[in-house]
Every structure is written in C-alpha cells, then in structure tokens.
Amino acid sequence: MNTINQQIEQATAAFRALLEEQLARQNEMEKGAVAKDFSKLSPIRVGICPGDGIGPILTREAKRLLEQLLKEEIASGKIELCDIEGLTIENRLAKGEAVPKETLAAIKACDVLLKGPTTTPKGGTMESANVALRRELDLYANVRPVTVPEEGIDWIFFRENTEGEYVLGSKGVELPGKLAMDFKVTTNAGTRRIARAAFEYAKNNGKTSVSIVTKANIMKKTDGNFSVLSHEIAKEYPGIEAEDWYIDIMTANLVNPAIRSKFQVFLLPNLYGDIITDEAAQIQGGVGTAGSANIGDRYAMFEAIHGSAPRMIEEGIGEYANPSSLFKAVEMMLRHINLTKKADLLAKAMEICTEKEKKVIVTGNRDGATAREFSDYLLQTLAAIS
C-alpha cells in the first residue's frame, strides 16, 4: 500500500503533466487559425449524430426538416447529409472512449455536426462526449440565444467552451480515503478568443454592452485573468460597454423583471455559462426551446441545450419529447453555413407554430403532441409560407 508521501508524489507528477499539457495547448492556440469559408465549399457536409435517449427521436425529425428545407441544395449537391453512428453510451463504454476513434474520424470528415444529446456516465473516468468533441474539434465558443420579446429579453451568451473546470474534469487527483482535487484552467489565448467572439458579435449586431460574468473575487487567478483579459479586448471596441458581474448576482438578475431587459451579450467561463444558460432557457419557456451552437475555426457543432432525458425513455414517453430545441439549433446551423434565407424561413415557421397559431402543443407527456406530430405541423407551415 502506498504511503501518503508516495501518493503526494504521484499526485504532484500528475499535476505537472497537466501543466505541461495545458501550456502546450496555450502555445498552439497562440499560433491562430483561419476560419472556414463556407461560401467556397461544395458540398458542405452536414453530419447527423443521433446520440442517446431521446436523441435519435429528435435527430430523426431534424433530418426530415433538413430534407424538406434544403431539398434543392441537396439535389444540386451543395449540401450533403451524412449519418454518423457510434456515439451511443453503449458503444462508448464498450470502447472505453468518450468519442470512439472511428466516430471521431467520421465527424472530422464533415464540416458541421448536428448532434443529439448524449449521456455521460456518473463517476468513473470517462469524460463527457461533448467535452471531448469540443476539445478535439476546438469548438471554443458555445453560443446560446434566448429571446422573450414580450418581456424585452434579447440575450445571447458566449460561453468559453474548452477550458475552465470541464477540460480537466476527468483528470483530477486523489489521496484515497483523505481528499480529492479537481482543477480549473484558464489560458490567455483561450480567453482572448472567446472575448473577441463576443465583442465581434456585439459590434456586428448593433449591441452596446457586454456583461462579463465571473467569480473573480473568489477565483482570483482563473476568473481574475478572465476578467482582466476580457477588458483588454473590450478596449478594441469603443462604444461597447464592458461590465463586470459576479455569477451569483447575475443568476438573480435574470429573474428580476426590473433589470433583466437591459442585458444584451454575456461573456462567461465554461461552468458558469453552462449553468446560467439553462436558467435563461427556462425563462424562455424551458430547456426544450433553446438551441446551442459550438463554434470553432474549422468545425462547428449544433445541438439542443438539454440532455438525453433517460427518464422519458424509461417511462415510454420518448416520442413525446419536444424537438423545438434541436430545430432552433438547425436554424443556427443554417446561419453559420451562410444559408440565411433558409434560416429566416425556419425562424418564421417556428414563430407561427410556437407563438402565434400554436395548433400543436408538445408538453413532454402523453397529454401533448408527439415529436412527429409537431414536426408534421412545422413542415406543413414551411410549405405554406415558402
């Protein structure tokens, strides 16, 4: 049995390896990358990955949507839809890999990925498939819009996607029977690029403020640097106010009708962004209504904001899952690949179906419509307004 001193030596060696790994990543990011120009790509390859739980149900309906909405582009060869298998919890556990190698290769052969939710095992050392994909594809910007027009809410969240607590979540150290430690990492290059993405969006979309959300009063090194570096980037964007907020008070601000409509663009480290965007989605109408984009320079992944809902599968009500979140992700994907008119058409149809007519309502239970019934309604609406 190892002595405490031996365990400390092992933990110290493990931490050194992490430092060296993250320093190498920081140095690689400093070299920069050239963003993909979708206007010059033909075909644009769209990977469709079902995932776990309700994922296959939702992606089935999303594929139907794409096949109708992009019928001409698919027929002409401008768009290619590629089915990608292997990202199931069963296959990942069998292979012992968060993203099996052959599945990752198929994903990297595509330009963008539309992904169903995946299940992350509790405990153990296998990391989340999402975390692995964000790292492997360098999807550093998690972008989540939330709108409630009648309440003056028009928010967009830029969450750093490859650092923070998540990137090293499966690489903590432990002194068995004594203590366990996990790590949080913030690099200068990683912070600068997510900050620039947020301020560029603000500049290009007529926004006048960016809220930098941290816990810099407590996490003085990581969050402190995130705030300082974000303000350095802000100086390059005159006319856009950069405001510091702590994550605890911001979670309260989002449910305060007297103040929440003043916020526009949010810039956050990984964990805080994950938590607060679920709260924001709930204000919008639930996590089933919010899409999510994971964007890098070479690849992009679009998904629902929610998880795989194993409870719904266990209870036999998976077909009653709401596909709206993944449909919102489809809209974001279309904008990303420069099919703006198609995205606008989808947004208009979704507005009719979910806010104006509301002839088919999905509740997530047997008292509501199925995902297929809602999809039929949306497709009919699209045909009517096209």
N, C-alpha and C positions, 0 to 999 in steps of 0.2 A: 504493500500500500504506500502511495506517495505521501511524503510528509508535506506539511503546509508550505515549507520553503520550496520544495520541489514544484508544488502546484503554482506557487507565485512565479517561479522561474518560467514555467510553461506558459502561464498567462501573459507574462511580460514578453516572451518571444512571439506569442500570437499577436499581441498588440503592435509590436514592432513591424511584423509582416503587414498588418493593416495599414500602418502609417506609410510604408513603402509603396503599397498598392495604390492608396489614395493619392499620394504625391505623384506617382506615375500618371494617374488619370488626370490630375490637375494639369500636369505638364502637357499632356496630349491635347486637352481642351484649349490650352493657350495657343496652339497652332491654328485653331479656327477651322471652319468647314464652309463649303459653298452650298447654298440651299438649292434643292432640286427645282428645275424649271418645268412645270407640268405642261406649259404651252408647247414645249418641244418634244414631248413624249408621245409615242404612238406604237403600241397601245399603252394605255395606263392600266396596270394590272392591279385589280382590287381583290385582295384576299378576304375570304369569309370564313371565320373560325367559330364554330358553334359554342364551344366551352362546356360548362356543366349545368346541372339543374334545369332551370328554365331557359338557359342559353340556347339550346337547339330549337326550342319553340319560337323564341324571339328572332333568331337569325333566319329561320325559315321564312317568317313574314317579311323581314327586312330584304331578303333576297327577292321575294315576289315584288316588293316595292321597287327595287332597283331594276328588275327586268322590265317592268312597265314604264317607269320613268325614263330609263335610258335605252329604250328599245332601239332607237335609231343609232345611237352611239355604239351599242353592242353589235348591231347588224353591220355597221360600217367598219368595225374593227378598232374604233377609237378607244373603247373600253372593253376589258376582258375580266369577267368574274371568275375567280379561282377558289374552289372549295378546298379548305385545308383541314385535315383531320389530325388527331393525335394530341390535342391539348385538353384531354379529359383527365380528371383526377385519377382515374384507374390507370391510365397509361403512364401518367407522370410518376405515380407511386411505383408501378412495375419497373419503370426505367430508372427510378431514383434521381430524376432530373426535373427541375422546375419547369423547364421547356425542353422536351426531348430534341436531340440534335437534328433529326430528320424533319421535325415540325418547324424548328427554327430556320432551317435551310429553305423550306417552302415559303415561310413568311418573308425571308430576305429576298426571295425571288420576285416578290410583289413590291409595288410602290406604296400602297396604303393598305391598312388592315381594318376590316370591320369585325369586331370581336364580341362574342357573347361573354357573359360573366363566368368567371372560373372560381372554383372552390379552393381555399388554402387550408391544408391540414393544420389542426391545432397541435401545438407542441412540436417536438422533433426539430430537425434542422433544415427541412425543405422550405425554401422561401416561396413567397407568392409568385405565381406565374406572371402577374402584372409587373411586379418589381423586377423580375428577371428580364422581361421584354423591354421595359423602359431602359434598363441598363444596356442590354445587348443592341438595341436599336438607337440608343442615345436619344430617347424621347424626353427632352429636358423640360418641356413646357406642358403642364396639364392645364387646359383651358376649359372653363365651365361657365356658360352664360346662364343667368337667371333673370326672368322678367315677370313682373306683375303690373301691367300697365295701369290698371285702375287705382293702384296704390303708389304710382310714381316710381316703382322699382325697376331699374335697368342696370343690373350688375354684371360684371364679368370678372372672373377670378383667374389669376395667373399663379398657379402653384408650382414651385420648383419640384421636379418630378424624379430626380435621380440621386438626391443626396439626403441630408437630414438623418432621421432615425431609421429610415427604411432600407437604405443601401447596405447597411451593415447589420440589419435586423437578425440575420441568421448566423452572425459571426461574433457574438458576444463571448465573454469568458466567465468561468465559474470556478469557485472553490467549493467542491461538493460538501453539502451539509453546513456551509458557512455563509456564502454570499454569491450573487450573480451580478454581472455588469454588462449592459449593452452600450453601444456607442452611437454618437451623433456626429456627422461630419458636414462641414460647410467649406467649400473651396471658393477662392476668389473668382476663378474663371467661371465656375458654375453659377455663382450668384450674379455676376455681371451679365451673363447671357439671358437669364430669366428676367432680370430687371429691365434689360434693354427690350425684350419682347413685350413687356407690359407697357413701357413708355412709348414704344413704337405704335402699339395698338391705340393708345390714348391719342397720340398725335394724328394718326391716320383716320380716326373716327370722331374727331371733334370733342374729345373728352378733356376736362380741365383739371382733374385731380386723380392722384394715385394714392391709395391707402396702403402703407407698408405695415404689415401686421406681424409682430414677433412677441417674444417674451424676453426682450433684451435686458430687462432689469434683473433677471434671474440667470438666464443662459448667456452670460456676458461674452464668451468667446465666439460661439457659433452664431447665435441670434444677434449679438452685438455687431459682429462683422457683416452679417446680412443687412442690417440697417445702415451701417456706415457706407458699404459699397453701393447700396441702392440709392442713397443720397448723392453719391459721386456721379452715378449715371443720370440722376434727375437734373443735375446741373447742365446737361447737354440738351435739355428740353425746356427752354424758357416758356413761360405761360402755362405750364402744367405744375400744379401744386403737389408736393410730396409731403404727406402727413404720416407721422408715426402713431401707431395704435398698438396696445397690448392685446393679445389674443383673448384674454378673459373678458375685458370690457367690450371688445368687438362682438363677441358672441351675444352679449346683452344688447348691443346697439342694433343688431339685425332684427330683433323682435320689438324694438322701440319705434312705434309709428311716428314719433315726433322728430326723429333724426335719420332714420334709415334711408329715406329717399335722397339724401344728399350724397350718398356714396356712389361711386361710378366704377372705378377699376381697383381691384385688390391685388396686392403682391405679397405672397406668403411663402415661407419654407414648407417643406413637404407635409409633415404631420398636421400642422395647423390647417393647411389648405384642405387636407383630406376631411378633417372633422367639420370645418365651418361650411364647406360646400354642401355637405349633407343637410346641415341646418338650413342653409339657403334654399336648397331644393324643396325641403319640407314646407317652407313659406310659400313657394311657388305652387305647391299642390301635391308634393310627395316626391320621393326619390325616383318613382316611376315616370316622372315627367321631365327629367333633366338628362341631357346628353353630355358627353365628355370627350374632349379631344386630347390626345397625347402627341405632341408635335416635336420633331427634331429636324435637322437639316436634310437628311437623306430619306427618312421614313416618317410615317405618321400612323397612329392607331386611334380608332374611334370606337366608343363603347357606351353602354348605359352606365349611369352613375352608381347603380345598385349592384347587389351581389347575386349569387346563383339561386337564392331562395329555396334551399333544400326542404324546408318545411312544406312549401306548396307542393313539391313533388311527392313527399311522404303522405300528404293528405289527399293526393289525387286531384289537385286543382291547378296543376301547372299550366294547363291550356287557358286558364283564366288570367294569366299574367298580362300586365299592361305592356304593350310593345312601344308605347309613346317615347320612352327614354331612348331606345335604340333608333327610333325614327328621327328623333332630334339629332342623334349622332350622325345619321345618314345625311341630314341637312348640312351639318358642319363639315362632313367629308366632301360633299359636293362643292362647297365654297372653297375648300382647301385645294381642290384639283381644278379650280377655275371654271366650274360649271354653275356659275352664279344664277343664271336664269332658271335652271332646273331646281336649284336650292330655293329660290324665291317662290317658285310654283309649289314646291312641297310645303314651305312655311305657310303659304296662303291656304292650302288644303288642310293642314293641321289646325290652323286657326278656326276654320269653318267647323271642323269636326269636334274640336275640344273646347271651343269658347263660344261659338255663335249658335250653330244648329244643335250640337250635342245629341244627335239622334241615337247614337250607340255609346253606352257608358260602360267602361271597364272598371270594376271595383276590386278585382283581385280575389273575388269569391264567386260562388255559384249564383249569387243574386245579380251578377252583372254579365256583360258580354264576354265572349272568349277573345283571345288574341286574333284568331282568324276572322271572327265577325267584325272586329274593329278594323282590321286590315282591308276587308272587303269594302267597308264603308269609305275608308280613305281612298282606295283605288277608284271607286265609283266617283268620288268627289274630284279626284285628279282628272279623270276622263272628262268630267262635265266642265271643268274650268280650263282645260288645255286648249 
